[in-house]
């Protein structure tokens, strides 16, 4: 019998995963979700594993989620954030990480502002790496927890229609989501102003729509991305004003009520209330935003558990 | 499997399971704060047989059942090439003060049972945990664990494997086999 196991040593992006890998992660996330409902929400599997969380870019949700996942697997955790480190003194990425590994760390979780930073690192160090977001490239665990949350809410993803709305160009969440959803058999559409949708995207087999109401009428699930306000302050403006964006692409209860079906509403956070999504929708009964956050811990536990199995005990 | 010997055929298996059901009633009736828990993966099939037989013998008795997966508590994580994959756990009650009978098909080294007991403890503090196994392989224990209820005890030889096969779509009949690896 062929033993099931992940086909990859690292999780650098969804592109490392096969459909069977994603299935295996989901099956384990189901079990870890059960663990999180127990009176004692902890298992001893990773007692002798130390994980370093290297955050070269700010994050609250993802970092907390990873840290909780590691602690609930009984791993030892060391946290590192660039703001308070020797990176400020000019140390290179490989040197920084090698110094941390010299202290006997078994696994690395990294977020970095440069696309491909995790891939680069994987060529220079020998421990499993989990990408927690690299620039505008990939954010694989977010995509996995999004797909897991959809599966939990409406069942098997095969044939389900998911629209991703917002700033696709600058979104690592969008890219990972497209890849992940397609691998599990869902149909994907992106929706947003033409300035925020890269031209090559159609090559990925994704539908493109600029009218939000049409997109909503087509889909079973709408994943509303955050408008990155900080990018609006630069020389290039991607839309005329926040108010105009909100009028055209903001998800309101009124828009949802016009549909003759109940779609599922998602958001990877942090939310700009009243911009891409109204408060009423974000807190409404069609929203699974908090389920996404809850599932994030279980999905990350599954990824870490499955990758840690491949580390041979010395 | 090369050489196979039938340890129990369907008829004998039936008799043994009925005896175990009677023993449960003898020892735990009226089943207050009682739960029968199958150990993943193969103890679950045995649990199914037990509870359906129990229903037939004692239609008025209603007992709690659950399943527990010991995977995350095993002591061979990252020791060898074998992947430890998780299975479903379903414990419907908080186990505080419960009498638990843990059910598995074959007791060998006792290591899985140890992991199972540790997993159970995460659901509360049972007043007692007893062990019921269909096949007890004697002289092969690596931990101080002994079953209270035994279907059949057999001597153990290195390289032999005990396999319990339950009747389903693939198998015409239930039986217990001893095979030379």
Interface residues (C-beta under 8 A of the other chain):
Chain A: X3 X4 X5 X24 X27 X28 X30 X31 X32 X34 X35 X38 X39 X40 X42 X43 X44 X45 X305 X308 X309 X311 X312 X313
Chain B: X69 X71 X72 X73 X77 X78 X79 X82 X83 X84 X85 X86 X87 X88 X89 X90 X94 X118 X121 X122 X123 X124
